[in-house]
Amino acid sequence: MFPDNPTIIADLFLILSSGVLAFVIALALTPWFTNQLIKFKIGKQIRENAISGEKASLFAELHAKKSGTPTMGGLLIWGTVILVVVISIIMQKLGYFKHSLFNRNETWIPLFTLVTCGLLGAVDDYLNVKGIGKTKGLSAKLKLLWLTIFSAVGAWWFTAKLGFDSISIPIPGIESIYVGPIGYFLIFIFIIIATANAVNFTDGLDGLASGLLIMAFGAFGIIAFTKGLLVLATLCAVIAGAQTAFLWFNVPPAKFYMGDTGSMALGATLGVIAMLTQQTLILPIIGFIFVIEALSVIIQLTSKKFFKRKVFKIAPIHHHFEKIGWAEFTVVMRFWIVGGIMTALGTVLGLINVYF
């Protein structure tokens, strides 16, 4: 039955071809892009202070060799996504595409989030490269303020323009729970801030965040497609395609890093897509490793503040495993395995209300 449905085949071709196009463009641009980063000396500066304000001596010990490696690779990822969106608009106007990737109900807010949080991260990365500020970059409080403003704008759009006021429940026979516009507004802000920071914390080892993000966007692309959100599913494929090209050069030893302009933008966008597909409760499962990374930071800071002791040798938790002797690629591969299993589980749970 499936192969005989020309509409589904055409839709799947659109999704696949768009993802491949993003991959090819990003892959082709990477050599030129990295040369520009090197030319303008956009190299990572190892942070001297932890979030708590203490000297990050253990972090410097583990990653001193990475100082000077080109960063801000996230510009390539979301820049490629925007380029593919522009191409889709042109192709639609010429009559070659039925849909462009610029759609009010499905992709306006994800694209707004991708660009605004990408620009915020780019400012932070630039300040880091130039060594400006006490923490070599924007302070945690300032980044939190701007993330709150951006997420509030998105929350307003979802509630006032799109009419969202319920949270989907992955239980057969129960479609959703009504939380009201105010409740949804607050949940939206929390999800975006939490996801942006969780991915940012995870982006500490070569290829770690990149691989997990490809899985996550792939999973939400599948969920979006089954819910009839073709344009959003295609955008997920484009982001995953651009991210895959980045990973090609980001596997150990990384040729360049995505920086905050990549991790914050992609994390926040992942959160928005989870809200658009009404899979808020599935997000922590698909993004299981991101959750663990964020929790390790929260636990460490809380323990140090109230009990004057560390739970982990160093947080986020991937650095803890490095410190106890795991090789960097071992941490990455094992976290990918766990992330892959949880992504598969989350995808299945996300499809429950579609088919049952």
MARVEX-768201 format. One record per residue (C-alpha): residue number from 0; residue in three letters; x negated, y negated, z. Coordinates in pm, whole numbers. Layout:
% MARVEX-768201
<pt num="NUM" residu="ALA" u="X" v="Y" w="Z"/>
...
% end
This chain:
% MARVEX-768201
<pt num="0" residu="MET" u="0" v="0" w="0"/>
<pt num="1" residu="PHE" u="-272" v="-248" w="97"/>
<pt num="2" residu="PRO" u="-465" v="-244" w="-237"/>
<pt num="3" residu="ASP" u="-139" v="-307" w="-428"/>
<pt num="4" residu="ASN" u="-78" v="-640" w="-254"/>
<pt num="5" residu="PRO" u="-242" v="-900" w="-483"/>
<pt num="6" residu="THR" u="-177" v="-1185" w="-238"/>
<pt num="7" residu="ILE" u="-366" v="-1018" w="45"/>
<pt num="8" residu="ILE" u="-650" v="-926" w="-189"/>
<pt num="9" residu="ALA" u="-672" v="-1285" w="-314"/>
<pt num="10" residu="ASP" u="-670" v="-1418" w="43"/>
<pt num="11" residu="LEU" u="-941" v="-1177" w="153"/>
<pt num="12" residu="PHE" u="-1148" v="-1272" w="-151"/>
<pt num="13" residu="LEU" u="-1113" v="-1640" w="-58"/>
<pt num="14" residu="ILE" u="-1228" v="-1569" w="297"/>
<pt num="15" residu="LEU" u="-1520" v="-1351" w="193"/>
<pt num="16" residu="SER" u="-1637" v="-1574" w="-92"/>
<pt num="17" residu="SER" u="-1624" v="-1884" w="127"/>
<pt num="18" residu="GLY" u="-1834" v="-1713" w="394"/>
<pt num="19" residu="VAL" u="-2085" v="-1595" w="135"/>
<pt num="20" residu="LEU" u="-2101" v="-1943" w="-18"/>
<pt num="21" residu="ALA" u="-2183" v="-2093" w="323"/>
<pt num="22" residu="PHE" u="-2450" v="-1826" w="376"/>
<pt num="23" residu="VAL" u="-2613" v="-1890" w="38"/>
<pt num="24" residu="ILE" u="-2609" v="-2270" w="77"/>
<pt num="25" residu="ALA" u="-2753" v="-2261" w="429"/>
<pt num="26" residu="LEU" u="-3014" v="-2002" w="328"/>
<pt num="27" residu="ALA" u="-3119" v="-2211" w="27"/>
<pt num="28" residu="LEU" u="-3140" v="-2533" w="229"/>
<pt num="29" residu="THR" u="-3332" v="-2390" w="526"/>
<pt num="30" residu="PRO" u="-3689" v="-2415" w="385"/>
<pt num="31" residu="TRP" u="-3636" v="-2780" w="286"/>
<pt num="32" residu="PHE" u="-3457" v="-2854" w="613"/>
<pt num="33" residu="THR" u="-3730" v="-2704" w="834"/>
<pt num="34" residu="ASN" u="-3995" v="-2895" w="637"/>
<pt num="35" residu="GLN" u="-3807" v="-3217" w="714"/>
<pt num="36" residu="LEU" u="-3796" v="-3129" w="1083"/>
<pt num="37" residu="ILE" u="-4171" v="-3069" w="1079"/>
<pt num="38" residu="LYS" u="-4237" v="-3382" w="874"/>
<pt num="39" residu="PHE" u="-4050" v="-3604" w="1120"/>
<pt num="40" residu="LYS" u="-4189" v="-3413" w="1421"/>
<pt num="41" residu="ILE" u="-3849" v="-3296" w="1547"/>
<pt num="42" residu="GLY" u="-3998" v="-3039" w="1784"/>
<pt num="43" residu="LYS" u="-3849" v="-2897" w="2102"/>
<pt num="44" residu="GLN" u="-3977" v="-3037" w="2431"/>
<pt num="45" residu="ILE" u="-3971" v="-2790" w="2719"/>
<pt num="46" residu="ARG" u="-3760" v="-2934" w="2996"/>
<pt num="47" residu="GLU" u="-3938" v="-3027" w="3315"/>
<pt num="48" residu="ASN" u="-3634" v="-3038" w="3543"/>
<pt num="49" residu="ALA" u="-3350" v="-2793" w="3603"/>
<pt num="50" residu="ILE" u="-2984" v="-2898" w="3619"/>
<pt num="51" residu="SER" u="-3018" v="-2929" w="3996"/>
<pt num="52" residu="GLY" u="-3299" v="-3181" w="3949"/>
<pt num="53" residu="GLU" u="-3578" v="-2951" w="4068"/>
<pt num="54" residu="LYS" u="-3891" v="-2884" w="3867"/>
<pt num="55" residu="ALA" u="-3823" v="-2607" w="3615"/>
<pt num="56" residu="SER" u="-4162" v="-2443" w="3667"/>
<pt num="57" residu="LEU" u="-4049" v="-2085" w="3598"/>
<pt num="58" residu="PHE" u="-3876" v="-2190" w="3276"/>
<pt num="59" residu="ALA" u="-4189" v="-2373" w="3161"/>
<pt num="60" residu="GLU" u="-4396" v="-2066" w="3244"/>
<pt num="61" residu="LEU" u="-4175" v="-1840" w="3033"/>
<pt num="62" residu="HIS" u="-4133" v="-2072" w="2735"/>
<pt num="63" residu="ALA" u="-4435" v="-2303" w="2719"/>
<pt num="64" residu="LYS" u="-4539" v="-2135" w="2392"/>
<pt num="65" residu="LYS" u="-4218" v="-2255" w="2227"/>
<pt num="66" residu="SER" u="-4291" v="-2622" w="2280"/>
<pt num="67" residu="GLY" u="-4304" v="-2809" w="1949"/>
<pt num="68" residu="THR" u="-4095" v="-2554" w="1755"/>
<pt num="69" residu="PRO" u="-3857" v="-2742" w="1521"/>
<pt num="70" residu="THR" u="-3514" v="-2797" w="1671"/>
<pt num="71" residu="MET" u="-3179" v="-2954" w="1575"/>
<pt num="72" residu="GLY" u="-3110" v="-2659" w="1343"/>
<pt num="73" residu="GLY" u="-2744" v="-2696" w="1433"/>
<pt num="74" residu="LEU" u="-2732" v="-2984" w="1186"/>
<pt num="75" residu="LEU" u="-2789" v="-2728" w="911"/>
<pt num="76" residu="ILE" u="-2506" v="-2508" w="1039"/>
<pt num="77" residu="TRP" u="-2227" v="-2763" w="1075"/>
<pt num="78" residu="GLY" u="-2363" v="-2968" w="785"/>
<pt num="79" residu="THR" u="-2323" v="-2662" w="563"/>
<pt num="80" residu="VAL" u="-1970" v="-2610" w="694"/>
<pt num="81" residu="ILE" u="-1876" v="-2970" w="608"/>
<pt num="82" residu="LEU" u="-2032" v="-2929" w="262"/>
<pt num="83" residu="VAL" u="-1825" v="-2616" w="195"/>
<pt num="84" residu="VAL" u="-1511" v="-2798" w="314"/>
<pt num="85" residu="VAL" u="-1583" v="-3082" w="68"/>
<pt num="86" residu="ILE" u="-1639" v="-2827" w="-211"/>
<pt num="87" residu="SER" u="-1305" v="-2663" w="-127"/>
<pt num="88" residu="ILE" u="-1125" v="-2999" w="-148"/>
<pt num="89" residu="ILE" u="-1277" v="-3066" w="-490"/>
<pt num="90" residu="MET" u="-1194" v="-2714" w="-613"/>
<pt num="91" residu="GLN" u="-835" v="-2753" w="-497"/>
<pt num="92" residu="LYS" u="-796" v="-3082" w="-680"/>
<pt num="93" residu="LEU" u="-935" v="-2918" w="-994"/>
<pt num="94" residu="GLY" u="-683" v="-2638" w="-957"/>
<pt num="95" residu="TYR" u="-929" v="-2357" w="-881"/>
<pt num="96" residu="PHE" u="-836" v="-2317" w="-512"/>
<pt num="97" residu="LYS" u="-483" v="-2282" w="-380"/>
<pt num="98" residu="HIS" u="-593" v="-2416" w="-39"/>
<pt num="99" residu="SER" u="-867" v="-2650" w="74"/>
<pt num="100" residu="LEU" u="-1028" v="-2605" w="416"/>
<pt num="101" residu="PHE" u="-902" v="-2946" w="528"/>
<pt num="102" residu="ASN" u="-561" v="-2860" w="670"/>
<pt num="103" residu="ARG" u="-369" v="-3068" w="927"/>
<pt num="104" residu="ASN" u="-223" v="-2777" w="1122"/>
<pt num="105" residu="GLU" u="-518" v="-2537" w="1107"/>
<pt num="106" residu="THR" u="-855" v="-2706" w="1065"/>
<pt num="107" residu="TRP" u="-841" v="-3077" w="1142"/>
<pt num="108" residu="ILE" u="-913" v="-3037" w="1512"/>
<pt num="109" residu="PRO" u="-1178" v="-2762" w="1473"/>
<pt num="110" residu="LEU" u="-1362" v="-2979" w="1218"/>
<pt num="111" residu="PHE" u="-1323" v="-3290" w="1436"/>
<pt num="112" residu="THR" u="-1465" v="-3093" w="1729"/>
<pt num="113" residu="LEU" u="-1750" v="-2951" w="1523"/>
<pt num="114" residu="VAL" u="-1862" v="-3295" w="1404"/>
<pt num="115" residu="THR" u="-1808" v="-3499" w="1722"/>
<pt num="116" residu="CYS" u="-1971" v="-3246" w="1954"/>
<pt num="117" residu="GLY" u="-2242" v="-3190" w="1694"/>
<pt num="118" residu="LEU" u="-2321" v="-3562" w="1694"/>
<pt num="119" residu="LEU" u="-2322" v="-3569" w="2076"/>
<pt num="120" residu="GLY" u="-2562" v="-3277" w="2078"/>
<pt num="121" residu="ALA" u="-2777" v="-3443" w="1811"/>
<pt num="122" residu="VAL" u="-2820" v="-3751" w="2030"/>
<pt num="123" residu="ASP" u="-2920" v="-3526" w="2321"/>
<pt num="124" residu="ASP" u="-3167" v="-3336" w="2102"/>
<pt num="125" residu="TYR" u="-3321" v="-3656" w="1966"/>
<pt num="126" residu="LEU" u="-3372" v="-3796" w="2314"/>
<pt num="127" residu="ASN" u="-3529" v="-3464" w="2413"/>
<pt num="128" residu="VAL" u="-3767" v="-3471" w="2119"/>
<pt num="129" residu="LYS" u="-3872" v="-3827" w="2200"/>
<pt num="130" residu="GLY" u="-3898" v="-3751" w="2570"/>
<pt num="131" residu="ILE" u="-3645" v="-4020" w="2661"/>
<pt num="132" residu="GLY" u="-3462" v="-3998" w="2995"/>
<pt num="133" residu="LYS" u="-3535" v="-3832" w="3329"/>
<pt num="134" residu="THR" u="-3431" v="-3494" w="3193"/>
<pt num="135" residu="LYS" u="-3561" v="-3556" w="2839"/>
<pt num="136" residu="GLY" u="-3214" v="-3600" w="2698"/>
<pt num="137" residu="LEU" u="-2866" v="-3698" w="2806"/>
<pt num="138" residu="SER" u="-2783" v="-3630" w="3168"/>
<pt num="139" residu="ALA" u="-2542" v="-3346" w="3249"/>
<pt num="140" residu="LYS" u="-2288" v="-3598" w="3385"/>
<pt num="141" residu="LEU" u="-2295" v="-3810" w="3069"/>
<pt num="142" residu="LYS" u="-2251" v="-3505" w="2844"/>
<pt num="143" residu="LEU" u="-1963" v="-3389" w="3063"/>
<pt num="144" residu="LEU" u="-1798" v="-3730" w="3032"/>
<pt num="145" residu="TRP" u="-1813" v="-3732" w="2652"/>
<pt num="146" residu="LEU" u="-1700" v="-3369" w="2629"/>
<pt num="147" residu="THR" u="-1403" v="-3457" w="2847"/>
<pt num="148" residu="ILE" u="-1312" v="-3749" w="2621"/>
<pt num="149" residu="PHE" u="-1340" v="-3537" w="2304"/>
<pt num="150" residu="SER" u="-1142" v="-3249" w="2454"/>
<pt num="151" residu="ALA" u="-873" v="-3489" w="2581"/>
<pt num="152" residu="VAL" u="-825" v="-3616" w="2225"/>
<pt num="153" residu="GLY" u="-790" v="-3257" w="2105"/>
<pt num="154" residu="ALA" u="-552" v="-3172" w="2388"/>
<pt num="155" residu="TRP" u="-334" v="-3470" w="2296"/>
<pt num="156" residu="TRP" u="-322" v="-3356" w="1932"/>
<pt num="157" residu="PHE" u="-226" v="-3001" w="2029"/>
<pt num="158" residu="THR" u="51" v="-3109" w="2264"/>
<pt num="159" residu="ALA" u="184" v="-3425" w="2096"/>
<pt num="160" residu="LYS" u="133" v="-3341" w="1728"/>
<pt num="161" residu="LEU" u="137" v="-2961" w="1711"/>
<pt num="162" residu="GLY" u="377" v="-2898" w="1998"/>
<pt num="163" residu="PHE" u="172" v="-2639" w="2189"/>
<pt num="164" residu="ASP" u="297" v="-2572" w="2543"/>
<pt num="165" residu="SER" u="254" v="-2197" w="2598"/>
<pt num="166" residu="ILE" u="-28" v="-1947" w="2656"/>
<pt num="167" residu="SER" u="-19" v="-1611" w="2477"/>
<pt num="168" residu="ILE" u="-35" v="-1295" w="2691"/>
<pt num="169" residu="PRO" u="-196" v="-976" w="2545"/>
<pt num="170" residu="ILE" u="79" v="-747" w="2674"/>
<pt num="171" residu="PRO" u="324" v="-570" w="2439"/>
<pt num="172" residu="GLY" u="667" v="-728" w="2456"/>
<pt num="173" residu="ILE" u="547" v="-1048" w="2627"/>
<pt num="174" residu="GLU" u="459" v="-1310" w="2370"/>
<pt num="175" residu="SER" u="363" v="-1602" w="2592"/>
<pt num="176" residu="ILE" u="400" v="-1790" w="2918"/>
<pt num="177" residu="TYR" u="531" v="-2145" w="2918"/>
<pt num="178" residu="VAL" u="292" v="-2384" w="3094"/>
<pt num="179" residu="GLY" u="436" v="-2714" w="2973"/>
<pt num="180" residu="PRO" u="261" v="-3000" w="2788"/>
<pt num="181" residu="ILE" u="71" v="-3121" w="3096"/>
<pt num="182" residu="GLY" u="-39" v="-2772" w="3195"/>
<pt num="183" residu="TYR" u="-149" v="-2698" w="2839"/>
<pt num="184" residu="PHE" u="-330" v="-3034" w="2820"/>
<pt num="185" residu="LEU" u="-537" v="-2950" w="3131"/>
<pt num="186" residu="ILE" u="-605" v="-2591" w="3021"/>
<pt num="187" residu="PHE" u="-721" v="-2715" w="2681"/>
<pt num="188" residu="ILE" u="-971" v="-2958" w="2836"/>
<pt num="189" residu="PHE" u="-1107" v="-2687" w="3067"/>
<pt num="190" residu="ILE" u="-1147" v="-2432" w="2786"/>
<pt num="191" residu="ILE" u="-1335" v="-2670" w="2555"/>
<pt num="192" residu="ILE" u="-1573" v="-2797" w="2823"/>
<pt num="193" residu="ALA" u="-1632" v="-2447" w="2960"/>
<pt num="194" residu="THR" u="-1697" v="-2290" w="2620"/>
<pt num="195" residu="ALA" u="-1928" v="-2569" w="2502"/>
<pt num="196" residu="ASN" u="-2140" v="-2541" w="2815"/>
<pt num="197" residu="ALA" u="-2134" v="-2160" w="2823"/>
<pt num="198" residu="VAL" u="-2271" v="-2135" w="2467"/>
<pt num="199" residu="ASN" u="-2523" v="-2408" w="2548"/>
<pt num="200" residu="PHE" u="-2648" v="-2207" w="2848"/>
<pt num="201" residu="THR" u="-2673" v="-1893" w="2635"/>
<pt num="202" residu="ASP" u="-2884" v="-2061" w="2368"/>
<pt num="203" residu="GLY" u="-3214" v="-1993" w="2542"/>
<pt num="204" residu="LEU" u="-3367" v="-1697" w="2359"/>
<pt num="205" residu="ASP" u="-3444" v="-1648" w="1991"/>
<pt num="206" residu="GLY" u="-3131" v="-1526" w="1813"/>
<pt num="207" residu="LEU" u="-2925" v="-1466" w="2128"/>
<pt num="208" residu="ALA" u="-2650" v="-1727" w="2091"/>
<pt num="209" residu="SER" u="-2657" v="-1704" w="1710"/>
<pt num="210" residu="GLY" u="-2576" v="-1334" w="1700"/>
<pt num="211" residu="LEU" u="-2304" v="-1362" w="1962"/>
<pt num="212" residu="LEU" u="-2143" v="-1658" w="1785"/>
<pt num="213" residu="ILE" u="-2128" v="-1469" w="1455"/>
<pt num="214" residu="MET" u="-1941" v="-1188" w="1632"/>
<pt num="215" residu="ALA" u="-1705" v="-1431" w="1807"/>
<pt num="216" residu="PHE" u="-1615" v="-1632" w="1496"/>
<pt num="217" residu="GLY" u="-1574" v="-1309" w="1302"/>
<pt num="218" residu="ALA" u="-1333" v="-1179" w="1565"/>
<pt num="219" residu="PHE" u="-1125" v="-1496" w="1569"/>
<pt num="220" residu="GLY" u="-1127" v="-1497" w="1190"/>
<pt num="221" residu="ILE" u="-964" v="-1152" w="1195"/>
<pt num="222" residu="ILE" u="-709" v="-1264" w="1454"/>
<pt num="223" residu="ALA" u="-631" v="-1584" w="1261"/>
<pt num="224" residu="PHE" u="-580" v="-1387" w="938"/>
<pt num="225" residu="THR" u="-337" v="-1144" w="1099"/>
<pt num="226" residu="LYS" u="-140" v="-1441" w="1236"/>
<pt num="227" residu="GLY" u="-106" v="-1590" w="889"/>
<pt num="228" residu="LEU" u="-358" v="-1868" w="950"/>
<pt num="229" residu="LEU" u="-546" v="-1822" w="622"/>
<pt num="230" residu="VAL" u="-724" v="-2157" w="619"/>
<pt num="231" residu="LEU" u="-842" v="-2118" w="977"/>
<pt num="232" residu="ALA" u="-959" v="-1762" w="907"/>
<pt num="233" residu="THR" u="-1155" v="-1894" w="610"/>
<pt num="234" residu="LEU" u="-1313" v="-2165" w="824"/>
<pt num="235" residu="CYS" u="-1421" v="-1897" w="1074"/>
<pt num="236" residu="ALA" u="-1584" v="-1708" w="787"/>
<pt num="237" residu="VAL" u="-1763" v="-2023" w="669"/>
<pt num="238" residu="ILE" u="-1899" v="-2094" w="1017"/>
<pt num="239" residu="ALA" u="-2007" v="-1730" w="1056"/>
<pt num="240" residu="GLY" u="-2171" v="-1738" w="712"/>
<pt num="241" residu="ALA" u="-2370" v="-2054" w="787"/>
<pt num="242" residu="GLN" u="-2460" v="-1912" w="1129"/>
<pt num="243" residu="THR" u="-2583" v="-1588" w="969"/>
<pt num="244" residu="ALA" u="-2819" v="-1781" w="741"/>
<pt num="245" residu="PHE" u="-2948" v="-1966" w="1047"/>
<pt num="246" residu="LEU" u="-2999" v="-1633" w="1229"/>
<pt num="247" residu="TRP" u="-3206" v="-1508" w="935"/>
<pt num="248" residu="PHE" u="-3474" v="-1756" w="1043"/>
<pt num="249" residu="ASN" u="-3387" v="-1762" w="1414"/>
<pt num="250" residu="VAL" u="-3463" v="-1399" w="1501"/>
<pt num="251" residu="PRO" u="-3780" v="-1357" w="1713"/>
<pt num="252" residu="PRO" u="-4006" v="-1537" w="1662"/>
<pt num="253" residu="ALA" u="-3769" v="-1821" w="1571"/>
<pt num="254" residu="LYS" u="-3874" v="-2059" w="1296"/>
<pt num="255" residu="PHE" u="-3646" v="-2324" w="1444"/>
<pt num="256" residu="TYR" u="-3375" v="-2367" w="1709"/>
<pt num="257" residu="MET" u="-3017" v="-2486" w="1679"/>
<pt num="258" residu="GLY" u="-3049" v="-2724" w="1975"/>
<pt num="259" residu="ASP" u="-2754" v="-2884" w="2153"/>
<pt num="260" residu="THR" u="-2625" v="-3015" w="1820"/>
<pt num="261" residu="GLY" u="-2554" v="-2653" w="1732"/>
<pt num="262" residu="SER" u="-2468" v="-2484" w="2061"/>
<pt num="263" residu="MET" u="-2236" v="-2753" w="2196"/>
<pt num="264" residu="ALA" u="-2061" v="-2801" w="1861"/>
<pt num="265" residu="LEU" u="-2011" v="-2431" w="1795"/>
<pt num="266" residu="GLY" u="-1912" v="-2356" w="2154"/>
<pt num="267" residu="ALA" u="-1649" v="-2629" w="2165"/>
<pt num="268" residu="THR" u="-1519" v="-2531" w="1820"/>
<pt num="269" residu="LEU" u="-1490" v="-2169" w="1930"/>
<pt num="270" residu="GLY" u="-1276" v="-2285" w="2222"/>
<pt num="271" residu="VAL" u="-1051" v="-2490" w="1992"/>
<pt num="272" residu="ILE" u="-1003" v="-2194" w="1758"/>
<pt num="273" residu="ALA" u="-911" v="-1973" w="2054"/>
<pt num="274" residu="MET" u="-643" v="-2227" w="2147"/>
<pt num="275" residu="LEU" u="-517" v="-2255" w="1788"/>
<pt num="276" residu="THR" u="-478" v="-1878" w="1762"/>
<pt num="277" residu="GLN" u="-318" v="-1879" w="2108"/>
<pt num="278" residu="GLN" u="-582" v="-1640" w="2241"/>
<pt num="279" residu="THR" u="-692" v="-1831" w="2548"/>
<pt num="280" residu="LEU" u="-697" v="-1518" w="2765"/>
<pt num="281" residu="ILE" u="-884" v="-1320" w="2500"/>
<pt num="282" residu="LEU" u="-1165" v="-1577" w="2470"/>
<pt num="283" residu="PRO" u="-1345" v="-1467" w="2791"/>
<pt num="284" residu="ILE" u="-1349" v="-1109" w="2660"/>
<pt num="285" residu="ILE" u="-1474" v="-1191" w="2311"/>
<pt num="286" residu="GLY" u="-1717" v="-1440" w="2466"/>
<pt num="287" residu="PHE" u="-1805" v="-1208" w="2758"/>
<pt num="288" residu="ILE" u="-2179" v="-1281" w="2749"/>
<pt num="289" residu="PHE" u="-2113" v="-1655" w="2735"/>
<pt num="290" residu="VAL" u="-1899" v="-1620" w="3049"/>
<pt num="291" residu="ILE" u="-2168" v="-1419" w="3231"/>
<pt num="292" residu="GLU" u="-2432" v="-1675" w="3138"/>
<pt num="293" residu="ALA" u="-2220" v="-1964" w="3268"/>
<pt num="294" residu="LEU" u="-2129" v="-1777" w="3587"/>
<pt num="295" residu="SER" u="-2496" v="-1705" w="3656"/>
<pt num="296" residu="VAL" u="-2570" v="-2078" w="3646"/>
<pt num="297" residu="ILE" u="-2272" v="-2161" w="3870"/>
<pt num="298" residu="ILE" u="-2365" v="-1887" w="4120"/>
<pt num="299" residu="GLN" u="-2728" v="-1998" w="4127"/>
<pt num="300" residu="LEU" u="-2647" v="-2365" w="4183"/>
<pt num="301" residu="THR" u="-2385" v="-2285" w="4449"/>
<pt num="302" residu="SER" u="-2614" v="-2050" w="4637"/>
<pt num="303" residu="LYS" u="-2904" v="-2296" w="4634"/>
<pt num="304" residu="LYS" u="-2683" v="-2583" w="4749"/>
<pt num="305" residu="PHE" u="-2501" v="-2407" w="5033"/>
<pt num="306" residu="PHE" u="-2731" v="-2121" w="5130"/>
<pt num="307" residu="LYS" u="-3072" v="-2261" w="5026"/>
<pt num="308" residu="ARG" u="-3161" v="-1943" w="4841"/>
<pt num="309" residu="LYS" u="-3162" v="-1807" w="4486"/>
<pt num="310" residu="VAL" u="-2950" v="-1517" w="4365"/>
<pt num="311" residu="PHE" u="-3146" v="-1486" w="4040"/>
<pt num="312" residu="LYS" u="-3515" v="-1548" w="3988"/>
<pt num="313" residu="ILE" u="-3411" v="-1802" w="3727"/>
<pt num="314" residu="ALA" u="-3080" v="-1892" w="3566"/>
<pt num="315" residu="PRO" u="-2918" v="-1852" w="3315"/>
<pt num="316" residu="ILE" u="-2931" v="-1477" w="3359"/>
<pt num="317" residu="HIS" u="-3118" v="-1401" w="3035"/>
<pt num="318" residu="HIS" u="-3423" v="-1575" w="3185"/>
<pt num="319" residu="HIS" u="-3385" v="-1363" w="3500"/>
<pt num="320" residu="PHE" u="-3430" v="-1048" w="3291"/>
<pt num="321" residu="GLU" u="-3728" v="-1205" w="3119"/>
<pt num="322" residu="LYS" u="-3886" v="-1281" w="3456"/>
<pt num="323" residu="ILE" u="-3846" v="-923" w="3582"/>
<pt num="324" residu="GLY" u="-4032" v="-794" w="3277"/>
<pt num="325" residu="TRP" u="-3792" v="-744" w="2988"/>
<pt num="326" residu="ALA" u="-3932" v="-854" w="2652"/>
<pt num="327" residu="GLU" u="-3739" v="-1137" w="2488"/>
<pt num="328" residu="PHE" u="-3616" v="-922" w="2199"/>
<pt num="329" residu="THR" u="-3507" v="-654" w="2449"/>
<pt num="330" residu="VAL" u="-3285" v="-902" w="2631"/>
<pt num="331" residu="VAL" u="-3141" v="-1027" w="2302"/>
<pt num="332" residu="MET" u="-3069" v="-681" w="2160"/>
<pt num="333" residu="ARG" u="-2907" v="-553" w="2481"/>
<pt num="334" residu="PHE" u="-2695" v="-865" w="2521"/>
<pt num="335" residu="TRP" u="-2589" v="-827" w="2157"/>
<pt num="336" residu="ILE" u="-2484" v="-466" w="2222"/>
<pt num="337" residu="VAL" u="-2274" v="-562" w="2523"/>
<pt num="338" residu="GLY" u="-2137" v="-864" w="2335"/>
<pt num="339" residu="GLY" u="-2044" v="-648" w="2036"/>
<pt num="340" residu="ILE" u="-1855" v="-397" w="2250"/>
<pt num="341" residu="MET" u="-1663" v="-671" w="2430"/>
<pt num="342" residu="THR" u="-1590" v="-853" w="2103"/>
<pt num="343" residu="ALA" u="-1439" v="-535" w="1959"/>
<pt num="344" residu="LEU" u="-1227" v="-490" w="2272"/>
<pt num="345" residu="GLY" u="-1115" v="-853" w="2266"/>
<pt num="346" residu="THR" u="-1021" v="-829" w="1899"/>
<pt num="347" residu="VAL" u="-804" v="-524" w="1961"/>
<pt num="348" residu="LEU" u="-632" v="-695" w="2255"/>
<pt num="349" residu="GLY" u="-584" v="-1007" w="2044"/>
<pt num="350" residu="LEU" u="-395" v="-805" w="1785"/>
<pt num="351" residu="ILE" u="-153" v="-648" w="2034"/>
<pt num="352" residu="ASN" u="117" v="-910" w="1998"/>
<pt num="353" residu="VAL" u="79" v="-907" w="1621"/>
<pt num="354" residu="TYR" u="157" v="-538" w="1577"/>
<pt num="355" residu="PHE" u="345" v="-439" w="1894"/>
% end
